[in-house]
């Protein structure tokens, strides 16, 4: 490679780093605003509502990781979300006051259970429960992913299998009244580390913790998708057969990224549960898993920031519309999704990065850049050929 090509590569690398630094700075500024300014401006009700939506943004990041970057459309992430919620809820239900007449969760006494089931006992320990929040979904996701990917199942068949998984788990948890309180789920959490879970101070702490976890989840996803591993994920999405012919085995990479996505969903479920005060099998239904995909589609696939934005915007719109139009708000939600699919196929962030930039450049009279995906404009080899061979 000539000195000119090397200089071009260095310039492109610097442009990439600069773009990444700008994005990170924006994310940190927004996170600090959410952490310190939003609780002052918003009422306690809307602050709690925002905290729930930020928890949902974590699972949206996991969806974007496997769908936007790897091309695996999962319609079953509600399972991993609910497993994480149950893991934390089981610990909370075991925080029984010493003055209680029974040392069992109250719903077990109603069904005649006299001894705590063996798999509940480790959840007395908070460290175990905290690990279970993401380890159990990750293990389930890894096992499910391995069984699917080793048989080279992908596309719509993969989506159907993940959807079938939600039905299996939903029916199992729904029918276990003695173990998980059936369709009612786990609720009425009392204390955590001696503090009342429902108190305003505790909810404020959970709100800030959710923001911190969201930042770490974003950093993890950005790290995974920025380097060579991220380029391999994109290659699997665009042409898995060519990846195999290049000497890579996509199965291991797909299992790993699917397990990471499941773990993020589990963490999101735990943070959502502790802020809403309930977790039930209803979170495993197919509709909820499809909603997760809608969040990412609205915000913008393969953008990460778009996944966060989509989760917050769609859920806030859903909350406001369901209050004002309780009978027809679902039509608004469907209309929003159709609008994005037909007019903004790249989502909000995708439109801003592409059509929005072109519109701004046309208005200001600056030169438009041509984009492909992945962008050939950023390939130093192509740039070198344009400057030398083309001339």
Secondary structure, DSSP 8 states (H G I E B T S, - for coil): --HHHHHHHHHHHHHHHHHHHHHHHHHHHHHHIIIIIHHHHS-HHHHHHHHHHHHHHHHHHHHIIIIITT----S-HHHHHHHHHHHHHHHHHT---TT-S-SS-HHHHHTT--S--HHHHGGGSHHHHHHHHHHHHHHHHHHHHHHHHTTT--THHHHHHHHHHHHHHHHHHHT-HHHH-GGG-EE---EETTEETTSHHHHHHHHHHHHHHHHHHHHHHHHHHHSHHHHHHHHHHH-HHHHHHTT--HHHHHHHHHHHHHHHHHHHHHHHHHHHTEE-GGGGSHHHHHHHHHHHHHH-TT-SHHHHHHHHHHHHHHHHHHHH-TTTHHHHHHHHHHHHHHH-TTHHHHHIIIIIHHHHHHHHT-------SS-GGG-HHHHHIIIII--
